[in-house]
Amino acid sequence: MQTKLAIVATGFVLLLVAVPVWAHHAFSAEFDVNKPLTIKGTLTKWEMINPHSWFHINVKEPDGKVTEWMIEGGSPNTLIRLGVTKYTVKIGTELTIEGYQAKEGTNKAVGRNFILADGSRLFLSLNGSVPGSPGAPPEK
C-alpha cells in the first residue's frame, strides 16, 4: 500500500513540475522569423505579468474595421530595465510595433520594439544582437 502511495505521489509531483516547463515556450515554437510585421495602432491594455508581458493594440484596417492584436513583450523586469514602463507608454499611446507574427496566423505577435510618435524606439526584449532574432532589425 505504501509503495502505491509513493508511486502516485511521485507521479503527481512530476506533473506539477512539468507544467511550468511546458508552459514556457521557445520563440521558434510559437512565432515565425520568416513573418516579420510592422503594425500601427493604439495601446488599449497592458498586462505586465510573468513570464511575458502582453500589449493589446487596436489596429485600424484600410476598410475602417478595428482589429485587436496581442503583442508579447519581455518580462516586467526586462521591460523596466529597457525603459518600457506604464509611465513611458501609456494606455491610448499611438505606436508602431515591429515584430514577428504567430505561426498559426492569428492576430498575435512577439514584439521586437515600439516606435513612438517622435521616432524613438523602445526595445521589448534584451535579445536582438543576432540578425533574425527577436529584437533585431528586420531583414529586408
Secondary structure as the mmCIF struct_conf table of DSSP 4:
data_model
#
loop_
_struct_conf.conf_type_id
_struct_conf.id
_struct_conf.beg_label_comp_id
_struct_conf.beg_label_asym_id
_struct_conf.beg_label_seq_id
_struct_conf.end_label_comp_id
_struct_conf.end_label_asym_id
_struct_conf.end_label_seq_id
HELX_RH_AL_P HELX_RH_AL_P1 GLN A 2 ALA A 23
BEND BEND1 HIS A 24 HIS A 24
HELX_RH_AL_P HELX_RH_AL_P2 PHE A 27 GLU A 30
STRN STRN1 PHE A 31 GLU A 47
BEND BEND2 ASN A 50 PRO A 51
STRN STRN2 TRP A 54 LYS A 60
TURN_TY1_P TURN_TY1_P1 PRO A 62 ASP A 63
BEND BEND3 GLY A 64 GLY A 64
STRN STRN3 VAL A 66 GLU A 72
HELX_RH_AL_P HELX_RH_AL_P3 PRO A 76 ARG A 81
TURN_TY1_P TURN_TY1_P2 LEU A 82 GLY A 83
TURN_TY1_P TURN_TY1_P3 LYS A 86 THR A 88
BEND BEND4 VAL A 89 VAL A 89
TURN_TY1_P TURN_TY1_P4 ILE A 91 GLY A 92
STRN STRN4 GLU A 94 ALA A 102
TURN_TY1_P TURN_TY1_P5 LYS A 103 GLU A 104
BEND BEND5 THR A 106 ASN A 107
STRN STRN5 LYS A 108 ILE A 115
TURN_TY1_P TURN_TY1_P6 ALA A 117 ASP A 118
BEND BEND6 GLY A 119 GLY A 119
STRN STRN6 ARG A 121 PHE A 123
BEND BEND7 LEU A 124 LEU A 124
BEND BEND8 LEU A 126 LEU A 126
BEND BEND9 SER A 129 VAL A 130
TURN_TY1_P TURN_TY1_P7 PRO A 131 GLY A 132
BEND BEND10 SER A 133 SER A 133
TURN_TY1_P TURN_TY1_P8 PRO A 134 GLY A 135
BEND BEND11 ALA A 136 ALA A 136
HELX_LH_PP_P HELX_LH_PP_P1 PRO A 137 GLU A 139
#
